[in-house]
Amino acid sequence: MSEVRAPEGIAPHAQRRPTQPWDIPPARPRPVTWWQTELDRDSLLEHVCGLAAEHSAPTTNYDVTRRLRRAVPKVLDWLEQWPGTTWQQRWLASGIESTGNDWMPSFITSRGKDAVNYEEPEGRSAMAWMLQGQILAPSMEWVLGQQFNYVLTRLPRAVDPAGHARLLAHCEVRGQVGPRALAYTVGTIGRILLSCGGTIGDITVGDCLAYMEAYQKVRPTGKFDRLFYTLLFELGVFGEHAPDRLRAWTVRGQLTVPELVDRYDLACKPVRDLLVDYFTVRSADLDYSTLRHSVQQVCQLWWKDLEEHHPGIDTLAMTPQMVIEWKERLKTIQLGGSRQGKPRLRQTSVILAVRALYLDIAHFAAHDPVRWGPWVIPSPIQAPGRQTAKESKRATARMHQRTRSLAPTLPVLARAVRNWRAATERLYAQAQDLPVGGHIEVDGQVWLRHQGRQSDGVRLFLTPAAGGEPWDLSREEEYSFWAWAAIETLQETGIRIEELLELTHYSFAAYTLPTTGETVPLLQVTPSKSDQERVILVSPELGEVMAAVIHRVRAGQASIPLISRYDQHEQIYTPQLPFLFQRRRGGIPTPLPPAYIQRVLEAALARSGLTDQLGELLRYTPHDFRRIFTTDAIRAGLPPHIAAKILGHDDVNTTMGYAAIYPEDVINHHRAYLARRRATRPSEEYRDLTPGEWDEFIAHFELRKVALGTCTRDYGTPCSHEHACIRCPVLRPDPAEKDRLAEIAVNLEARIAEAQQRGWHGEVAGLEATLAAAHDKLRAVGDLTDRTHTYLGMPAMGRRSN
């Protein structure tokens, strides 16, 4: 038996709208007949008994085959009550699948008054081995309704020994698949083979989708495990063009323009058709995220609002009173949810979108008067004018105030997260060595290692010895790591959250300084908002973070798993890449979504104890780190146009707007100065960053290397300590120079003793200050030595093997 038909009652896959350029395949059709179901009674009995003798335990196979020789004919007698030339035809004619009832009551009834108490276990055992022998192919719904665990776990090995062995070997090499998860996956594959037939290599995506739909129908409250699909994909069963996760087949994806408009259930069909045509024309110049937002502004916030307050409206002509009332309603959020009734911070964007509708229709009418001409009217909505500038200033003021309040707390937050991660890693390492029931003391409280899902060896639970809910220590360790990785990367680079989550192992590059030949690591940031790719120098701190992330996601493997990431803005899946910010979820490599980063940030803030003026916990967003990074960079002397290049801003004024350290009058005076300079020297002063300027910026880092380490003074600033590096606070000591620093400290102590002996008291004060600075540098070297640095290596850029 190689193929089966899709179960009845399941929606055809062809009616779905694919989310990617792949076609959704149907499930294999179930055939009417195959060689096992055509066997006569004697041949069938020998086939089943031979299968039992081969796959049952050696000490019990004689008893098993003896019982089967007595029980299988009874089951065949029961099947022969219904018409058909094959056993599968008789099974379908029995109607057991359509009624969904257990077949055993009918079997017992057929045995008559002579039925004894061992008829049921013998009948179930005989049916189990007949199913393993592929005599019958029941529907997926019927299989899911039975308790066939002992059959399902044996079926893949019995039907496809080579495929079963390859699956087990892959799970052993792959890791992160515990015994319980593996048994569940093998059982799921067994259900598919039981219904669809064939071998493991014959399973199709359509079979997996049909099984998922049947599972949701039969067990709507059950926990559906998607690991089986991922393992089959990794084995190459579905081919290289299939998505790596089952969820990719079920996500809706991008909606068409009519679907976007129809989400708001507009009553006036002519206006609805007009808006569909309008946004169809506009969609050619807009990305999907902008198109969806524009449709919401025009359809929901404007026209749907007018239909609710002016029933029967069917024209774009709005009276001045209607415009005034609509703008007044627009000031507050009218939709349901927690924000209902709150002031709308961005009103002008909605007004401009509606005004653009009127202007665009007039423009389109010049080229197609038949379609657009009847709708052309003067725009009743005037340009917002000064209101736009006011909103922009208010938004900038709010942003600056938020940055000023959060910037002083960032070092405290970063330190708290580092301590949280270190403490959790130590506790996790200690708890891993505990046997089940062993105890460990945490902050004065005794915890016991909880059984839970310990048998999988994947998650680690602790239970209070005094009683209480289990503590998921694995989740705690995971939260602390990703909170540390996200905060450190965001504050070191200033990249956007989308760019953070799109970092891959291919993002690292090496740049050789032309003068010294020193290799400088660079981080290539993929285009996001402005579609501009850029590079960022990798500091030692950032290199430590990236090394730790790579080590974690590799999980002992030779390379980072290749996965696809769902773009929530464009609602499409990316190609499979070695994304750095990924984790195992149920054994499946999954990219971290923005909501997860926000969740771990909130957990980090809760443990830091940072509060605002009202005593409530502070709230950070990933974009706050970008504003703080820009503020610190410009405050440290980085030229704004270079900062704009690093941040990926098209306009330097956008970068200046991020610099919250400047009061408004300073910014205005600076802009006035720029305007005057632009008028006198426009060709020289206002231009894009040249390669020479960028090389000069890179060359600044060549001058940082000194005998004792690295000078971290700001770009474009001279040495303010007359090259007295030992006393300079911006010197980053090199751990390799620890012995040199120790020798300097010993020499200073000898010089202090000589100065005291000779009465050079002025010299003593200076030498003591230098000695104190030397001891500070030695402590700094100790701190740097405690931090683990791992060589990142360079990712291979060759062709990926399938």
C-alpha positions in Angstrom: 0.0 0.0 0.0 1.5 3.3 -1.0 -1.2 6.0 -1.1 -4.5 6.8 0.5 -7.1 9.5 -0.1 -7.6 12.5 2.1 -10.0 12.0 5.0 -13.6 13.1 4.4 -14.8 16.4 5.8 -11.4 18.1 5.5 -11.2 21.4 3.7 -9.3 21.1 0.4 -5.8 22.6 0.6 -6.3 24.2 -2.8 -8.7 26.6 -1.3 -6.0 28.1 0.9 -4.0 31.1 -0.2 -0.3 30.2 0.0 2.0 32.5 1.9 5.0 31.9 -0.3 5.7 31.0 -3.9 5.3 27.3 -3.1 2.1 25.4 -3.9 0.3 23.5 -1.2 0.2 19.8 -2.2 -2.8 17.6 -1.5 -2.7 14.5 0.6 -2.1 11.2 -1.1 -5.3 9.6 -2.2 -6.2 6.3 -0.5 -6.4 3.4 -3.0 -9.1 0.9 -3.0 -6.8 -2.1 -3.0 -3.2 -3.2 -2.5 -1.4 -6.5 -2.1 -1.7 -6.9 1.7 -5.5 -6.3 1.7 -6.0 -8.7 -1.1 -4.5 -11.7 0.8 -6.6 -14.7 1.4 -7.3 -15.9 5.0 -4.4 -18.3 5.2 -1.8 -16.0 3.6 -3.0 -13.1 5.7 -2.6 -15.2 8.9 1.0 -16.2 8.0 1.8 -12.6 7.1 0.6 -11.2 10.5 2.2 -14.0 12.5 5.5 -13.6 10.7 5.5 -9.9 11.5 4.7 -10.6 15.1 7.5 -13.2 15.4 10.0 -10.7 13.9 9.1 -7.6 16.0 8.0 -9.0 19.3 10.3 -9.9 22.2 12.2 -13.2 21.7 10.9 -14.5 25.1 7.3 -13.8 24.2 7.0 -14.2 20.4 5.8 -17.8 20.7 2.9 -16.8 23.0 2.1 -13.9 20.7 2.0 -15.9 17.5 0.0 -18.6 19.3 -2.7 -16.1 20.4 -2.7 -14.5 17.0 -3.4 -17.8 15.2 -6.5 -18.1 17.5 -7.6 -14.4 17.4 -7.0 -13.2 13.8 -9.5 -15.7 12.3 -12.2 -14.3 14.7 -11.5 -10.7 13.4 -11.6 -11.9 9.8 -15.0 -13.6 10.6 -16.3 -10.3 11.8 -15.1 -8.4 8.7 -16.6 -11.0 6.4 -20.1 -9.9 7.6 -19.9 -7.0 5.1 -19.6 -7.1 1.3 -16.3 -6.6 -0.6 -13.6 -8.5 -2.4 -10.8 -7.0 -0.2 -10.5 -6.6 3.5 -10.3 -2.8 3.1 -13.6 -2.8 1.2 -15.2 -4.8 4.0 -13.8 -2.4 6.6 -15.2 0.6 4.8 -18.6 -1.2 4.4 -18.8 -1.8 8.1 -19.4 1.9 8.7 -17.2 2.0 11.8 -15.3 5.1 10.4 -18.3 7.1 9.6 -20.0 6.5 13.0 -16.8 7.1 14.9 -17.7 4.2 17.3 -15.4 1.7 18.7 -15.4 -1.5 16.6 -15.2 -3.8 19.7 -18.9 -3.8 20.7 -19.8 -5.0 17.2 -17.0 -7.6 17.3 -18.2 -9.0 20.7 -21.8 -9.1 19.4 -20.7 -11.1 16.4 -19.2 -13.7 18.7 -22.7 -14.5 20.0 -23.5 -16.1 23.4 -20.3 -18.0 23.4 -18.2 -14.9 23.7 -15.9 -15.1 26.8 -14.0 -12.4 28.7 -10.8 -12.9 26.8 -12.4 -12.2 23.5 -11.9 -8.4 23.7 -8.1 -8.3 24.5 -7.5 -11.0 21.9 -9.5 -9.1 19.3 -7.7 -5.8 20.0 -4.3 -7.5 19.8 -5.2 -9.2 16.5 -6.5 -5.8 15.1 -3.3 -4.1 16.2 -1.0 -6.6 14.4 -3.3 -6.5 11.3 -2.9 -2.7 11.2 0.9 -3.1 11.6 0.8 -5.5 8.7 -1.0 -2.8 6.6 -4.0 -5.1 6.0 -6.3 -2.1 6.6 -5.9 1.7 6.1 -8.3 3.5 8.4 -8.9 7.2 8.2 -6.9 9.6 10.3 -9.9 10.7 12.3 -10.5 7.0 13.3 -6.9 6.4 14.2 -6.8 9.5 16.3 -9.8 8.3 18.2 -8.2 5.0 19.2 -5.6 4.2 21.9 -3.0 2.6 19.7 0.2 3.9 21.3 1.8 0.5 21.5 1.0 0.1 17.8 2.2 3.5 16.7 5.6 3.3 18.3 6.3 0.0 16.6 4.8 0.7 13.2 7.6 2.9 11.7 10.2 0.3 12.6 8.0 -2.5 11.3 7.1 -0.9 8.0 10.3 1.0 7.3 13.3 -0.3 9.4 15.8 1.7 7.4 13.9 5.0 7.6 13.2 4.4 11.3 16.9 3.9 12.0 17.8 7.0 10.0 15.3 9.0 12.1 16.8 7.8 15.4 20.4 8.5 14.2 19.4 12.0 13.1 17.8 12.7 16.5 20.9 11.5 18.3 23.2 13.7 16.4 20.8 16.6 16.4 20.2 16.7 20.1 17.5 18.6 21.9 15.0 15.7 21.4 14.3 13.8 24.7 12.9 10.3 24.9 9.4 11.4 25.5 9.4 13.9 22.6 11.0 11.2 20.3 8.3 8.7 21.3 5.6 11.2 20.6 7.1 12.0 17.2 7.4 8.4 16.2 3.8 7.9 17.2 2.7 10.8 15.0 4.6 9.4 12.1 3.1 6.0 12.9 -0.5 7.5 12.6 0.3 8.9 9.2 1.8 5.7 8.0 -1.2 3.7 9.4 -3.6 5.8 7.4 -1.6 6.8 4.3 0.7 3.8 4.0 4.1 3.6 2.4 7.4 4.4 4.1 8.7 7.4 6.0 10.3 8.7 2.8 6.9 8.6 1.1 5.2 11.0 3.5 4.2 14.3 1.8 3.5 17.8 3.1 -0.2 17.2 2.2 -0.2 14.1 4.5 1.1 16.3 7.4 -1.5 19.0 6.7 -4.3 16.5 6.5 -3.1 15.0 9.8 -3.0 18.4 11.5 -6.6 19.2 10.3 -7.8 15.8 11.5 -6.1 16.3 14.9 -7.8 19.7 15.3 -11.1 18.1 14.5 -10.8 15.1 16.8 -8.8 16.6 19.6 -9.5 20.3 19.5 -8.2 20.8 23.0 -5.1 18.6 22.6 -1.5 19.9 22.3 -0.4 19.4 18.7 3.3 18.7 18.4 4.9 20.1 15.3 8.3 18.5 15.8 7.6 15.6 13.6 7.4 17.9 10.5 10.7 19.6 11.4 12.5 16.2 11.8 11.1 15.0 8.5 12.2 18.2 6.8 15.7 17.9 8.2 15.8 14.3 6.9 15.1 15.7 3.4 11.7 14.0 3.0 10.0 17.1 1.6 12.7 18.3 -0.7 14.7 21.5 -0.5 11.9 23.9 -1.7 9.5 23.2 1.2 9.4 25.5 4.2 11.2 24.3 7.3 8.2 24.6 9.6 4.6 23.3 9.4 3.4 26.7 10.5 4.5 28.3 7.2 1.8 26.3 5.5 -0.9 27.6 7.8 -0.1 31.3 8.2 -2.4 33.5 6.2 0.3 35.7 4.7 -0.3 38.8 2.7 -3.9 39.7 1.9 -5.0 41.1 -1.5 -6.2 44.6 -1.8 -9.9 43.5 -1.9 -9.4 41.4 1.2 -7.7 44.3 3.0 -10.6 46.6 2.2 -13.3 44.1 3.0 -12.0 43.6 6.5 -13.9 46.8 7.5 -17.2 45.7 6.0 -18.0 48.9 4.2 -21.8 49.3 3.5 -21.6 51.5 0.3 -20.5 49.1 -2.5 -19.6 51.9 -5.0 -17.3 53.5 -2.5 -15.9 50.1 -1.6 -15.1 49.4 -5.2 -13.6 52.8 -5.6 -11.3 52.2 -2.7 -10.3 48.8 -4.0 -9.3 50.3 -7.3 -7.5 53.2 -5.6 -5.4 51.1 -3.4 -4.7 48.6 -6.2 -3.1 51.5 -8.1 -1.2 52.7 -5.0 0.0 49.2 -4.1 2.5 49.2 -6.9 4.5 51.9 -5.1 4.0 50.8 -1.5 5.4 48.0 0.6 2.8 45.7 2.2 3.1 47.2 5.7 2.6 50.8 4.4 -0.3 49.6 2.2 -2.0 47.9 5.1 -1.7 50.9 7.3 -3.0 53.2 4.6 -6.0 51.0 4.0 -6.8 51.1 7.7 -6.5 54.9 7.9 -8.8 55.5 4.9 -11.3 52.6 5.2 -11.6 52.3 9.0 -10.7 55.6 10.5 -12.4 57.7 7.8 -15.1 56.0 5.7 -16.3 53.4 8.2 -16.5 56.2 10.7 -18.6 58.3 8.3 -21.0 55.4 7.6 -21.5 54.9 11.3 -22.4 58.5 12.0 -24.0 59.3 8.6 -26.0 56.2 7.6 -26.6 55.9 3.9 -23.7 58.1 2.8 -22.7 57.3 -0.8 -20.6 60.3 -1.9 -17.2 61.6 -1.2 -18.6 65.1 -0.8 -18.4 66.1 2.8 -19.9 69.3 4.3 -17.7 71.5 6.4 -19.7 70.4 9.5 -19.0 66.8 8.7 -15.3 67.5 8.4 -15.2 69.3 11.7 -17.1 66.5 13.5 -14.9 63.8 11.9 -11.7 65.6 13.0 -13.1 66.0 16.5 -13.8 62.2 16.7 -10.4 61.5 15.3 -8.7 63.1 18.3 -9.6 60.1 20.5 -9.2 56.4 19.9 -12.7 55.1 19.2 -11.9 51.4 18.8 -12.2 48.8 21.5 -9.4 47.6 23.7 -7.4 49.2 26.5 -6.6 52.3 24.5 -10.2 53.3 23.8 -10.9 56.9 24.7 -7.3 57.9 24.9 -6.0 60.8 22.8 -4.7 59.9 19.4 -1.1 61.1 19.2 -0.9 61.0 15.4 -3.9 62.6 13.8 -2.3 64.4 10.9 -1.2 61.2 9.2 -4.8 60.1 8.9 -5.9 63.5 7.6 -3.1 63.6 5.1 -4.0 60.1 3.9 -7.6 61.1 3.3 -6.6 64.3 1.6 -4.2 62.4 -0.7 -7.2 60.3 -1.7 -9.0 63.3 -3.1 -5.9 64.7 -4.9 -4.9 61.3 -6.3 -8.4 60.7 -7.8 -8.3 64.1 -9.5 -4.9 63.2 -10.9 -6.0 59.7 -12.0 -9.0 61.2 -13.8 -6.7 63.0 -16.2 -5.6 59.7 -17.6 -8.8 57.6 -17.1 -11.8 59.9 -16.9 -14.3 57.1 -17.3 -13.3 55.4 -14.1 -12.2 58.2 -11.9 -14.0 61.2 -13.4 -17.4 60.8 -11.6 -15.6 60.9 -8.2 -13.6 64.0 -8.7 -14.5 66.8 -6.3 -12.4 69.5 -4.5 -10.9 68.1 -1.4 -13.0 69.2 1.6 -10.1 68.5 3.9 -7.4 71.2 4.0 -3.8 70.6 4.7 -3.1 70.4 8.4 -0.4 73.1 8.1 0.9 74.2 11.5 -0.8 71.2 13.2 1.7 68.9 11.6 4.7 70.9 13.0 3.1 71.0 16.4 2.6 67.2 16.5 6.1 66.7 15.4 7.5 69.0 18.1 5.4 67.3 20.7 6.5 63.9 19.6 10.1 65.0 19.6 9.7 66.5 23.1 8.2 63.3 24.4 11.0 61.2 22.9 13.7 63.5 24.3 12.1 63.5 27.8 11.9 59.7 27.7 15.5 59.4 26.6 16.7 61.8 29.3 14.9 59.8 32.0 16.0 56.4 30.8 19.7 57.1 29.9 21.0 57.3 33.5 19.3 54.0 34.3 20.8 52.0 31.4 24.2 51.2 33.2 22.2 50.0 36.2 20.0 47.8 34.0 23.0 46.4 32.1 24.8 45.6 35.3 21.7 44.0 36.9 21.2 41.8 33.8 24.8 40.6 33.8 24.5 39.7 37.4 21.1 37.9 36.7 22.6 35.9 33.9 25.7 34.9 35.9 23.7 33.9 38.9 21.2 31.9 36.8 24.0 30.1 34.9 25.7 29.1 38.1 22.4 27.8 39.6 21.5 26.0 36.4 24.9 24.3 36.3 24.5 23.1 39.9 20.9 22.0 39.5 21.8 19.9 36.4 24.0 17.7 38.5 21.3 17.0 41.0 19.4 13.7 40.9 15.6 13.8 40.9 14.6 14.6 44.5 18.0 16.2 45.3 17.9 19.6 47.0 19.7 22.9 46.5 19.5 26.1 48.5 18.7 29.4 46.7 18.6 32.7 48.7 17.9 30.8 51.9 15.1 28.6 50.4 15.5 24.9 49.7 14.4 23.6 46.3 14.0 20.0 45.2 14.7 18.8 41.6 11.2 18.1 40.2 10.4 15.1 38.1 8.1 17.0 35.6 9.5 16.5 32.2 12.9 15.4 33.5 12.8 12.2 31.5 13.2 14.3 28.3 16.4 15.9 29.7 15.3 19.1 28.0 13.8 21.3 30.8 14.8 21.5 34.4 12.3 22.2 37.1 12.7 22.9 40.8 10.0 22.6 43.5 10.1 24.4 46.9 10.8 21.9 49.7 8.0 23.5 51.7 5.5 23.0 48.9 4.4 25.2 46.1 4.4 25.5 42.3 7.4 24.2 40.3 10.0 26.7 39.1 11.0 26.3 35.5 14.7 27.0 35.9 15.3 26.3 32.1 13.0 29.2 31.3 14.7 31.4 33.9 18.1 30.7 32.3 16.8 31.3 28.8 15.2 34.6 29.8 18.4 35.8 31.5 20.6 34.9 28.5 18.5 36.5 25.8 17.8 39.6 28.0 21.6 40.0 28.4 22.3 39.4 24.7 19.6 41.8 23.5 20.5 44.6 25.9 24.2 44.4 25.2 23.8 44.3 21.5 21.2 47.1 21.3 23.3 49.4 23.5 26.5 48.6 21.7 25.2 49.1 18.1 22.0 51.2 18.2 20.4 49.0 15.6 16.6 48.6 15.2 14.8 45.6 16.7 14.1 44.2 13.2 17.8 44.5 12.3 18.8 42.8 15.6 16.5 39.8 14.8 17.8 39.6 11.2 21.4 39.2 12.2 22.9 36.0 10.8 26.2 34.2 10.9 26.9 35.8 7.6 26.7 39.3 9.1 30.3 39.2 10.3 33.1 40.5 8.0 36.7 41.5 8.5 38.3 44.8 7.4 42.1 45.2 7.2 43.4 48.6 8.1 45.5 49.8 5.1 48.3 51.3 7.2 48.9 48.8 10.1 47.5 45.6 8.5 45.4 45.0 11.7 42.1 43.1 11.1 39.1 44.9 12.5 35.8 42.9 12.8 32.7 44.4 11.3 29.1 43.7 11.7 27.0 44.0 8.5 23.5 45.2 9.2 20.9 44.2 6.7 18.6 46.9 5.3 15.4 47.4 7.1 13.5 50.7 7.3 15.7 52.8 4.9 16.9 49.9 2.7 20.5 50.9 3.4 23.0 48.2 4.3 25.7 49.5 6.7 28.6 48.2 8.8 29.4 48.6 12.5 32.7 48.1 14.2 32.6 45.2 16.6 33.8 46.2 20.0 35.3 43.6 22.4 32.1 43.7 24.5 30.0 43.1 21.4 32.3 40.4 20.2 31.8 38.6 23.5 28.1 38.8 23.2 28.1 37.5 19.6 30.4 34.7 20.5 28.1 33.6 23.4 25.1 33.7 21.1 26.8 31.6 18.4 27.9 29.1 21.0 24.4 28.8 22.4 22.5 28.4 19.1 25.0 25.9 17.8 24.2 23.7 20.7 27.3 21.5 20.1 26.6 21.2 16.4 29.1 22.1 13.6 27.0 25.0 12.3 24.0 27.2 13.2 20.7 25.7 12.1 19.3 27.2 8.9 15.7 28.5 9.5 13.3 30.9 7.9 11.9 33.9 9.7 8.4 35.3 9.5 8.4 39.0 8.7 5.5 40.4 10.7 5.4 43.6 8.8 5.5 42.2 5.3 3.8 38.9 6.4 6.1 36.7 4.4 8.8 34.1 5.2 12.4 34.8 4.6 14.8 32.3 3.0 16.5 29.9 5.3 19.5 31.6 7.0 21.6 31.0 10.1 19.9 33.6 12.2 21.7 34.3 15.5 18.7 35.2 17.6 17.0 31.8 17.6 16.0 29.2 20.2 14.7 25.7 20.4 11.0 25.6 21.1 9.7 22.1 21.5 12.9 20.9 19.8 12.3 23.1 16.8 14.7 25.9 15.9 12.6 29.0 16.0 13.6 32.7 15.4 12.9 35.0 18.2 10.0 37.4 17.5 9.9 41.0 18.7 7.3 40.2 21.3 9.8 37.7 23.0 12.5 40.4 23.2 10.0 42.8 24.8 9.0 40.0 27.3 12.6 39.3 28.4 13.2 43.1 28.7 10.3 43.3 31.1 11.6 40.4 33.0 15.0 42.0 33.3 13.5 45.3 34.5 11.4 43.5 37.1 14.6 41.9 38.5 16.6 45.2 38.4 14.0 47.0 40.5 14.3 50.2 38.6 11.3 52.5 39.1 10.1 55.9 37.8 9.0 58.9 39.8 5.7 57.3 40.7 7.3 54.2 42.0 6.2 52.0 39.1 8.6 49.7 37.2 10.4 51.4 34.3 9.5 50.2 30.8 12.0 50.0 28.0 11.3 49.4 24.4 14.1 48.2 22.0 14.0 51.6 20.2 14.9 53.3 23.5 18.4 51.8 23.2 18.7 53.3 19.7 17.9 56.8 21.0 20.3 56.5 24.0 23.1 55.2 21.7 22.7 58.2 19.4 22.6 60.6 22.3 25.8 59.2 23.8 27.6 59.1 20.5 26.9 62.7 19.6 27.6 63.8 23.2 31.0 62.0 22.9 31.9 64.1 19.8 30.9 61.8 16.9 30.0 64.0 13.9 26.3 63.9 13.2 26.7 62.9 9.6 28.9 59.9 10.6 26.4 59.0 13.2 23.7 59.2 10.6 25.7 56.8 8.4 26.1 54.3 11.3 22.4 54.5 12.2 21.2 54.2 8.6 19.4 57.6 8.6 18.8 59.3 5.2 18.7 62.7 6.8 21.1 64.1 9.4 18.3 66.0 10.9 16.7 62.7 11.9 19.9 61.9 13.7 20.0 65.3 15.4 16.4 64.7 16.6 17.5 61.6 18.4 20.1 63.6 20.4 18.1 64.3 23.5 21.0 65.9 25.4 20.7 69.1 23.5 18.2 71.7 24.7 15.8 73.0 22.1 17.5 76.4 21.8 20.9 74.7 21.2 19.5 72.7 18.4 17.8 75.7 16.9 21.0 77.7 17.0 23.0 74.9 15.6 20.5 74.5 12.7 20.6 78.2 12.1 24.4 78.0 11.9 24.1 75.1 9.5 21.7 77.1 7.3 24.1 80.0 7.1 27.0 77.8 6.3 24.9 76.0 3.7 24.2 79.3 2.0 27.9 80.3 1.8 29.6 76.9 1.1 26.9 74.5 -0.2 29.2 72.5 -2.5 31.9 71.6 0.1 30.1 71.4 3.4 26.9 69.6 2.6 27.5 66.4 0.8 27.4 62.7 1.5 30.1 60.9 3.5 33.1 60.4 1.2 35.4 57.3 1.3 38.2 59.5 2.5 36.3 60.7 5.5 35.3 57.1 6.3 38.9 56.0 6.1 39.9 58.9 8.4 37.2 57.7 10.8 38.6 54.1 10.6 42.2 55.4 11.0 41.3 57.0 14.3 41.2 53.5 15.8 44.8 52.9 14.7 46.0 55.7 17.0 44.3 54.0 20.0 47.0 51.3 20.4 49.4 52.1 23.2 51.9 50.1 25.2 49.5 49.2 28.1 46.4 48.6 26.0 43.9 50.6 24.1 43.1 54.4 24.3 39.3 54.8 24.2 39.2 58.6 23.7 36.5 60.0 21.5 36.9 60.4 17.7 38.4 63.8 16.8 39.7 64.6 20.3 43.4 65.0 21.2 45.0 63.3 24.2 44.0 65.5 27.2 46.4 63.9 29.6 49.7 64.6 27.8 50.1 60.8 27.1 50.2 59.9 30.8 48.4 56.7 30.0 48.8 55.0 33.4 46.7 57.8 35.0 44.3 58.2 32.1 40.7 57.1 32.8 40.0 56.3 29.1 42.8 53.7 28.9 41.5 50.2 28.4 44.3 48.0 29.7 45.3 44.9 27.7 45.2 41.7 29.9 48.4 40.6 28.1 50.2 43.6 29.7 49.4 42.6 33.3 53.0 41.8 34.1 54.1 45.1 32.7 51.6 46.9 34.9 52.8 45.0 38.0 56.4 46.0 37.2 55.3 49.6 36.9 53.5 49.4 40.3 56.6 47.9 42.0 58.8 50.6 40.4 56.5 53.3 41.6 56.6 52.0 45.2 60.4 52.1 45.1 60.3 55.7 43.8 57.9 56.7 46.5 60.1 55.2 49.2 63.1 57.1 47.7 61.2 60.4 47.5 60.0 60.1 51.1 63.6 59.4 52.2 65.0 62.4 50.4 62.1 64.7 51.4 60.6 65.2 47.9 57.1 65.6 49.2 55.7 67.2 46.0 57.0 64.2 44.1 55.5 61.8 46.6 52.0 63.2 45.9 52.3 62.8 42.2 53.8 59.3 42.5 51.1 58.1 44.9 48.4 59.3 42.4 50.1 57.4 39.7 50.4 54.3 41.9 46.7 54.4 42.7 45.9 54.6 39.0 48.2 51.6 38.4 46.3 49.6 41.0 43.0 50.6 39.3 44.3 49.4 36.0 45.4 46.1 37.5 41.9 45.6 38.9 40.4 46.4 35.5 42.7 43.8 34.0 41.4 41.3 36.5 37.8 42.1 35.5 38.5 41.7 31.8 40.3 38.4 32.5 37.2 37.1 34.3 35.0 37.7 31.2 35.2 34.9 28.7 36.0 35.8 25.1 35.5 33.2 22.3 36.9 33.5 18.8 34.0 34.0 16.5 35.6 32.6 13.3 34.4 33.6 9.9 31.3 31.9 8.4 31.8 30.1 5.2 30.2 31.8 2.2 30.2 28.8 -0.1 27.2 27.0 -1.5 25.0 25.5 1.1 24.7 21.8 0.9 21.3 20.2 0.9 
